Amino acid sequence: HNYFSDRVSIDHAIGFDVVYHSNWKELMLFRHYNDYVDTVRFALVQRGTPKPDDFSDIRTIQIPVEQVGSLSTTHLGMFELLDALDVLKGVETATYISSEKVRAMVDEQRIIELAPAGMLNTELVLSTGIELLLGVGYPNSQNDSYQELENAGVPVLLNADWQEIDLLGRAEWVKMVAVLLNKEKEVNEAFSKIERSEERRVG
């Protein structure tokens, strides 16, 4: 039985890749330091199906993910593009959010501020039922809090779109969000529009 008839291919980004298996996807995150590449692998497992053996619990994520926290404003546009704001349960702080839709959800407390004072409140993340946190993977960013969360069973995925060389590479991180939500079909349609307008701009 193949659960994923729609698939993404990563054509521009150097920071991540996805490999499809019958009931799970392997998500690989690459961090480039000079000539050295550090790889973190996650198994994204279709809910209710068996997980692969060689991944620890903290590297295993049930998909589609239903409750996500995000510490980067970059992600907010991605959730909006995928029509998936209902999955977003936490943001870093409302201060820098330009999206009126997201700000309204914070005002209604449908989305919680996880770092209202600039420091990530790990207890708050744990009490909200957030299944996974999207962080920003600058070297040495908030690593203690990330470690604390992982020890408590909440996987942290570090978005490293800042290391991409071009606009399409950065924009393609929307596909990482999409594979967590099983929204491959939607993201392929949305991203091909982004590619076309960028080709026109550069072309």
N, C-alpha and C positions, 0 to 999 in steps of 0.2 A: 504494500500500500504506500503510495507516495503522497505525502501531505502537502508538498509545496509545488504546485504546478506552475506558479509564477515565481520567477527568480530574478535576482539582480546580478549584474556583473559590475565590477569596480574597474572603471576605465581611466580615471584621472587621479584618484587619491593614492598617496603612497603610505598613508597611515593605518589603513585597515584592509581586510579582505574577508570574504565569506565563501565557505564551501558547503554545498548542500548534500545531505545524506537523506535516507528515506524518511525518518521521523525527527531528525534534528539538524541544526545548522552549526557549523563551526565558525565562530567569529574570532578573527585574529586581529589584535591591535599591535601595531609596530611603532616603537619609539626610536627615532634615529638620533644617535649621538655620534657626531663625526663619522667614523667608519663602522661604528658598532650599532647593531639593531637589536633592541630588546623586544621580545614577542610575548604577549599575554594571550592565552587561548581560552575561549569560553564555549561551552556546549549550550546551545539554545534548543531546548527540548519541547516538542509539542506536548501541551498539557495532557496528562493521562497516559502517556506512552513511556516505555522504559528508557532510562538514561544510559548513555554510553559509560563503560566502566572506568576509563582512564582519566576522568575529570573529578576533582574534589567537589564537594557540595558548593563551596563558595565560587567555583568556576562553572557552576551549572545553573541555568536560568530557565524557568518555565515560561513558555511563550504560548499565545501572545501575553506579554506583560500587561498587567492591569493597573498597577500603581507605581509611578515613577517619580523620583525627585531629581531636579536638575539644578546644577550650580553654575550654569552658563547661560547668558541671555541668547547666545547663538542658537541653542536648542529650541528656544521658544518658537521661533519662526518655523522651525522644522515640524514641531507638533502641530502648529497652525496649518502649515501647508498640507499635512497628512490628515487634517480634520480629526485630530486625536487629542485635543486639549482636555477631554474628559479623563484621560489616563494620567495627566500631569497633576500630582498631588502636592508637590512642594517646589519652591524656587528659592534661590539664595536670599534675595531681598527684593522688595517691590521698587526700590529706589530707581534702578536703571532700566526698568521695563518700559519699552515704548509702545507695546501693543495694548490698546485700550481694552481689548477683550480679556487679556490675561490680567490686567490691573483690576478689572471689574470682578474677576473670579477671586482675586486675592481679597478685595473688599468684602465679598460675600463669604469669605473663609472657605471657599471650595478648594483654594490653593493656599498652602501655609508657607510663611517665610521661615526657611530653615537656618538662615544665618542673619537674623535681623540686625545684630550688632557687629557684623563683619566676621564673627567666628561661627563655624558650623556647630550647631547644637545637635550633637549625636543622639542624645536622649529623645529629642523631639522627632528626629528621623525614625527612631525605633518605635516610638509610640504611635506614629501615624499609619503604620502598616505598609510603608513604602517597601516594595520588593527589591528595588534596585536603584542605585544612585548614579546619575551621570555627572561625572566631575570633569575638571579641566586638567589635562595632563602636562602642565608645565613641570619641568624637573623640580622636585621638592615642594610641590604645592600641597598644602594641608595634609601632608602624609600621615600625621599622627591620627587625625580624625578618620581618615580613610581606613587606616589599620584597625582602629577601634570598631568601625562599622563592620568590616569584614570579619573581625573576631566575633561579632555579635550575629553574624549570618546574613548581612546585607552586602551583596556584591557591588563593587564600585567599578564602573566602566569609565576610563579616562579618554575623553575626546582630545585628540591631538591635532585638531584641524589647523592650529597655528603653525605647524611645521610644513604645511602644504606649500607647493611652489606657485600654484596659480589659483585663480578664482574658482575654476570648475572643480579642482581638487578639494578646495574648502567646502564648496557647495555640496559635493557628493556625499559628505557625512550625513546628509539627510537619509541616505540609504541605510546607514547603521541604525538609525532610529526606526526605520521602516522594517528591518529584519526582526527587530524585537517585537514588533506589533503585527507581524504577518501582513504587512501592507505593501508587498512588492508590486502588485499591479498598479496601485495608486502612485507609488513613488516613481515607477518607470515612466508613467504618463507625465507626471509633474516635471521630472528631471529632464526628459527629452525637450520640453519647452525651454528650460533653463539653458540647455546645451545650444539649442537653435539660436536663442537671442544672444548668447555669448559669441557664437560663431559669427553672427551678423556684426556684432560690435567690433570684434577683432578683424574680421575678414575684410 
